[in-house]
Amino acid sequence: MKIALAQLNYTINDIVGNTTKIEDAIQRARSMGAELVVFSELSVCGYPPHDFLESEEFIQRCNRAVEQIAKGCVGIHAIVGAPVLNLNPQGKLLYNAALLLGQGKVLSQHHKALLPTYDIFDEYRYFEPASTFEVAIVNGTRVAITVCEDLWDDQPVSRGFARGKLYNLSPMEMLAKQNPELVVNISASPFSWDVEQRRAKVFARHAMQHALPVVSVNQVGGNTDLIFDGASMAFAPNGSIAMRLKRFEEDIVLVDTNALAQQKAVEPAAANDKIALIHDALVMGVRDYFQKMGFKKATLGLSGGLDSAVTLAIAASALGSENIRVLLMPSQYSSQHSIDDAVGLAQNLNVKYDIVGIQPAFDALKSSLSPLFDGLKEDLTEENMQARVRGTLLMAISNKFGHLLLNTSNKSEAAVGYGTLYGDMNGALSVLGDVYKTDVFKLAWYINRTAEIIPVNTIVKPPSAELRPDQKDSDSLPEYDLLDSVLFRYIEEQKSVLQIISEGFDAATVKRIARLVNLNEYKRFQAPPFIRVSVKAFGFGRRMPLVAKYTN
């Protein structure tokens, strides 16, 4: 069978726009000679729609869109994803469905059975799981139609303390009893830097186990914190990847399932591509956030430090240098080389920059507070006051010129609370909030891979907030190599303090880091959304109580 894999970038609740994209892709697939065109999970409404699914009007618009798309499916079949009503008076009101369209109508519905509720997913909040499974017939071919997680049935139940499988049902095993000749999977599988390899293993296992070709179409594009990388794939019955679509771009490719076994095998992204993948994901995340929100221009505070430099380079790639205006805000403790580095980067990228020193505003604040602070020595309070002056200046630029403020904090800082609420934590979107500092360094070198865009001095000098004399990050935090090693185990791997100590880390250091992570949940609760590039990002994917007794 000739199948067009239509990997498209949808906007949540832009049902008219999404419908137009789908209809255009069907026309293109028809011109390519496709018998069937496959779209991604919940393609009609965009993924994830969250509580839009609780709106009756939203569901009605989705239904009307499906009917409209179906009318154009004459002489060609299509599989689209949409929420559909559960007509049974018992259970949740909706199904997450793959709909087979053809002959101008909806030919069959195929409901998602495995509804993930881990990490960023919360599908059982809205959907009823499928209880029946039927193969579809497309031009005489028996097709097992599955929705995303339905092929991830061997998910482990948890990390560390628990063993076993998360699900006690395998939809594909049920469908296999009906002798399908082809497996189709529609997905909205979010990006993390290693997810393509994990996807490939899942689909390859099913292809080999059932000796069937498998095609999977994944969503592409950024939806606030979530990035969808696309990288849709087609697998030969022997489990090799016969076709992979572009990463981080829309793409439509024609696949002949009868010839998949003859295709040259394609490898998934390798682990050494991690930084390149993260870079491209962040660029797309920034670009789509602005485009889908209807904004064009950005601002940020450019300090001469590493985080703001990498954020600016990514923003320039995403939005164009002409759409960015940055603010340099030196304090009395700022070094001249930091100012020079910031100016050099702005000039290298041809970005408009302004310099506004924070000392006058800081002095005014100190003067106003002097009756209250008289006789008290300066401490962290004054450092935070400087950061909040900077935050106020940046928000003024944002308000006056309509530029969205990009936050420049990294994941290491966000984890341990090394940032000032209403100061350097301000922003509409956190570009590096899911990138550890050690990887920010690697991103900087990657950005400089063909030319020196970020001044080398910015990369190699010791990181500093420059809010007191001779300040360095290492005065307050462990060295980043050590800090990030502990944080990764505590956050991504969800290991206990004792487990981390047992791996050879200093006990006092581990306890201190864990305490900082736990104490600063309230800061992250008020932080801008982080673009997710890891398997465990702050935000929807890591839900911890603000008020709790944490133990080490």
N, C-alpha and C positions, 0 to 999 in steps of 0.2 A: 504493500500500500504506500502511496505517495502522501506524506504528511508534512504540512507546513508547521514549524514550531514558531509561534509568534510571541516573542519576548518583548513586552511593552512596559512603558513607564506610566503608571496610573496615578491619578490624584484622588485621594479619599473624598468621597461625596461629590466629585465632579462627574456625575453619572452621564450627563450629556456629552462631556468631553471624552470620557472613557468609551462611551458607545460609539462615538465617531471614530476613535482610534481602532476599535475592534472591527467596525464595518469597513474601514479603509484596508485593514489587514486582510479581511476576508476577500475583498476584491483583488488585492495583490496576490494572495494565495491562489485564487482561481486562475489568474494570468500565468502563474508558475506551473499550473497543471496539477495542483494538489487535489486530492479527494477529500482530505480532512485537514482542518486547521485547528490547532490546539492553543488555548490561552491559559493564563495562570489562575491560581486560586482567588476567588472573590474578585475577579477581574472587572466585573461590571461596576462595583462600588469602590474598589481599591482596598488594600489590606494594610493595617488592621483598622476596621471602621469603629471599633470600640462601641460606645453607647449610642451611636447612630442606629445601631441594630435594635434599639428599644423604641424607635420612632416608627409608627405605623406608616406615616407619609414616606419615609425613607424606603421602607420595604415595598410600598406600592410603586414608587419610582423605579426601583430595581426591576420589579416584575414587568413594568411597561417597557423598560429598556430591553429586557430579554425577548419580549414579544417582537419588538422592532427589529432586533438583530436577527431573530429567527426568520422573519419574512425575507431577508436577503440571502438565506441559505437554501437556494434552489440550485441543484446541480453540484452542490458541494455540502459537506458536513462541517460542523464546528463544535468544539467543546469549550464552553465558557464557565466561569465560576461565579456564583451568585448566592445570596441568602434566599431560601424559599420557605414558605410556611409549612409547619407541621400540622397536617389536617387531623391528626389523632388528638382527641381532647385531653390526653395525658401527655406529660413530658414538657420539655421546653418548647417555646413557640416556633422555633426556626430550625432548619437544617442548613449546614454548610454544604452546598451542593455543586457537583459538576453536572452541567446540563448538556446533553447531546442534542444539537439542533440539525435539522435537515427537512427537506420537503416543505420549507416555509413555516415550520412549527417546532415545538419542543417534542422530541421523540422519546426521551427518557431522562429520568433524574437518577443521580448516583450520589448518595449522601456520605459524608465523612463519618467514619466510625470512631477513630481515635482522636479525641479532642484534648490537646495538650493544655496543661495548667501549670507548667513549670517555667522558670525563667521569665521571659517577656510575654508568654502566652497565657490567655485566660479564656479559652474558647468554650469551656463548659458553662461559663457564665451566661452564654447566649444560646448555645446550640444543643439540640438533642442528638445523641450518637445514633448512627445507622444500626439497624438490627437485621436488615436483609441485604443480600448482595446478588446482583444480576449482571451478567456480561451483556454488552451491547453488540448489535450487529451493524456494521458499517460496510456497505457494498460487499456483503457476503463474508466479511472478516469478523471473527469473534474477538471483541476488545474488552479487556478488563480495565475499567476506568476507576482510578483511585485519586484521592485528594491528599496530597502532602504527607502528613503523619501516618497515613494508612500503610505506607511502605516502611515506616520507621518503627515497626512493632517490636523490635528487639532492644528498645531503649532500656538502659539500666535503670533500676528503680531509684538509685541515689548514689552518691559518692561515699566512699569511706566505710561508714559503719553498717551499711545495708547491702545486700546482694540480691540478685534476681532481675527479672524483667518488669518494666513498668506496666505493661499491658498483658492481659490474659487472653487476648484475641488477636488473630492475624487475619485481617481482611483478605490479603492475597491468597492465603491458604483456602479460604472459603471460595474465592473466585476461581482458584485453580481447579476445583472440582468440576467446573463447568467447561473445562477444556478451551481456555482462551488461546488465541494465536498471537496476541500482542498485549502489552501492558502500557497504559498511558497514565501518567501521574501529573496532576496540575498542582503547582506549589506556590507558596509565598514563604520562602525560606530565607530568613534574615542573614546578612553577612556577619561572619566573624572571620578572622584572618586564616583559620584552618578549616572552615566549614566545607569548602569544596571537596577536600579530600575525604571528609566524613560522608558527604552526600554520595560521592562516587562509590564508596564501599557499600553503602546501603543498597543502591540501585544495582550495582554489579552482583551483589549477593542474590538478589531476586532474579536477575537475568539468568545466572548460572543455575540456581536452585530449580527454576521452572523451565529452563532451556527455551526462553522466549526473549524476543527483542523488547527493550524497555525504552520509552521516550518520556522525558520529564521536562516540563516547561515551568520555569521559575520567573517570578516578577523581577523587574529591575527598577531602580530608582530609589530616592531618599524620601522617607516620610518622617520628618522631624528627627527623632533619635535613631530610628531604624533605617538601615541601609539594606537594599536588596541588590545583590550583585549580578543577577541574571545567571550567566554561565550554565544555561540550560543544556541538557545532554541527551544523547541517544546511545544506547548500549546494544551491542551485538549479543546474541544468545550465550556466547562464551564469557560474557562479563566485561569485555573490553569496551572502552569508550570509543565509539565510532565517529561521533560528532559532538563538538562543544561550541555553543554560541558565544558571542563576545561577552566580556565582563564589563559591567558598569555602562553598558550602552544598549539601546534598543536594537533588536536584530530579528530578522525573519529568514529562516533557512528551510529549504525543502529536503526532506529525508525520504529515501526509498527503503522501507523496512525490509524488503526482500533482498536488498544488497548490503545490509549493514555488516554482515560477516566478512564481506570483501573490503570494507573500508580500512584504511590504515589507522591503527590505534592512536588515540590522543590521550596525553597524560593530564591529570588534574594539576592545579597549581601546586608547586613544590613549596616545602617549608622555607627555603631560602628566598622565596618571593614575598615573604611576610611584609617587609617594609614597603615594597612597591604596591602591594595590595592595599595596605592601610592608607598609603598616600592617595591612591586613586579613589578609595572609598570616601575619604574625607573631602576630597575635591567635589565628588558628586553629591555628598551630603550637604555641603554648603550651597552648591549651585541650586539643588532642588528645593532646599529650604526657602531660599530667596524667591525663586521662580514661582513656587506653589503658593507662597504667601503674598505675591504681588509686589515684592520689593526688588530694587536693583542695586542699591548702594549700601556700603558697609563702612563702619569705622571701628577702630580699636586703639588701645594704648600701646605705643611702640617704645619699649624701654631700652633697647640695646641688648636685652637678654634673649635667651634661646627660645623660650616659649612664644613670645610675641613675634619673634622673627619667623618661626615656622608657621605660625598661624597666618601671618601676613602673606607669606609665599603661597600657602594653600588657597587663601582667599583671592589672591591675584589670579591664580590659575582658574578658580571657579567663576569669578565674576568679571574679570578684566581689570587691569590696573586703573583704568579711567573711572571705575566705579567705587574706588576706595579712597578715603581720606583718613589719615592717621594723626594721632596727637602724641607728641613727645612731651612728657611732663617731668622734667628733672627736679630733684629735690636738692637741698644743700649737700646731701651725701652722694649724689650722683657723680660718677667719675666722668671725666671728659671723654675717655675712650668709649664709654657706653653711649654717650650722645653721638659721638662720631660714627659708631657702629650703626646706630639707628638711622642716622641721616644717610649713611652709605647704602644701607639696604633699601630705604625708600627711593633713593636715586637709581639704584640698580634695577628696581622694579618700575620706575617711572610713576611712583605713587605720590600724590599730593600730601604734604606733611606740614604741620604747624608745631611750633614750640611754645608752650605755656608753662612757665615755672610754677611750682606749687607753693613756694615759700611765702608769698604774701598772704594767700588764703590760709595757710597753716598758722602763720603768725597771728592772723585775725582771730582764728578759732582759739588759739592759746590765750590770747588777750581776753576774750570773752569768758573763758573758763578759769582765768587766773584767780578770781576770788574763791572759787571752789577748790582749786588745786594748790593753793598757796602752801608752801612748805613741804610738798610732796615731790619726790624725785621723778624724773621722766622714766617711763617704762614702756610696756607694750601698748599702752593707751595712746601715746603720741605716735607710735608707728602706725597704728590703725587709723588714727586721725588723718595721717598723710595719705594712706591708701584710700580713705573715703573722700578726701579732696579730689583725688584722681578720678574716682568713680563718679563724682558729681560733675566734673568737667566733661567726662566722656558722655554722660547722659545728656548734658547740655548740647553737645555737638549732635547727638542723636536726635534730640527734640527739635533743634533749630533747623537742621538740614535734612531730616527724614532719613538718616542713615541708621540701619540696624547695628547695634553694638555686638561685636563678637567677643566672647570671653576667651581668655588665653591660658587659663589654668590647666595643668596636666593632671593625670589620674593619681600620681603619687601625692601631689599637694592636696587634691580633693579627698583622698583617703584619710590623711592624717590631720586635716583641718588647717593646713598651712596656707591660709588665705583669709581675707577680711570680708565678712558679710557687708554688703552695700558699698564695697570698695572694689578691690580687684576681682571679686566674685560676680560683679554685675555683668549682664549680657543677655541677649536674646537666644544665643546658641553657644554652647561650649564645644569648640572645635577639637580640642585635645583632651577633653575630660575623661576619655576612656583610653588614653595612651600614657603608659608609664614614662617617667622621665628618661630612663635608659633608652627607650625607643624613640623619644623625641630627638635625642642626639643622633640616632641612626637616620631618622627622617631628614634632619638637617643635612647630613652628608649625602643622602639620596637626592635631595633637592639640588645640591651642588655637584651632581655626578658629571655634568658636562661643562659647567662653568661656575665661577664663584658668584653666586647670587647672595647667599647669606655670608657676611664677612666671617672669615675663619676665626677671628678673634672672638666673635660671639659664641662660637661653638666650643672653643677650647678653654675659655676663661672660667674660673669657678663661679657657679650660679650664685646670684645675690639679689635680694629684694631692694637693696640700697636704701634702707630706711633708718639706718644708724651708722655710725662710723665703722668702716672696715667690715661691714656685715657680710657673712656668707651663709648660704643655706645649711652648710654642714655645722654651723654653730648651734642650730636648733634641731637638726635631723641627722640620722645616720647617713653615711655616704649612700648615694642613690643605688649603687649596685647591690648593696646589702639591703637597703630599705625595700627595693622593688622585689628582691628575691623572697623576702618575708611576706610582703603584701600579696604577691601572686599566690602563695600557698594559702594565705588566710582568706583571700577574697575569691579567686577563681577556683582553687582546689578545695576550699571550705574546710581546711584542716584546723584542728584545735591548736591552741598554744603549746600544749604538751607534745603533740605530734610534730610540730615544727621544731621545737627544742630537741626532740629525739633525733632529728636529722643533722645535728651538730651546730645549730645556731646558739649564740649566747642567750641564756635564759632571760637576763634582765632586759636585753635589747628587744627580744620578741615580746615580752610582756608589755614593755613601753609602747611598742608599735601597735599592738592589739588594743591597748587602752586608748590610744589616740584615735584609732579607727572607730571604736565604740563611742567615744565621747563626742565625736563630731558628726554624728548622724543628723543632728539638727541643722547643721550648715548645708549638708548635701540636700536636705529636704527643701531648702530654699534656693538651691542653685539652679541655673538654667539647664535645659535638657542637654545631655551629653550625646554626641554622635557615637553610636555603639559599634565597636570594631572587635571586641573581645567576646569570650563566651560568658562573661559575668560582668556586666556594666552596672554602674549605679543608676538608679531610677526604677523603671518598671521591672527590670530584671533582678533587682536585689531589694527586697522589701523587708526592712527591719524596723522594729518599733522605736519611736523617739524616746519613750519613757520605758525603761526596763532595767533590771539589774543584770549587768554583764559580769561574767566571771572570767578570770584568766586561768 
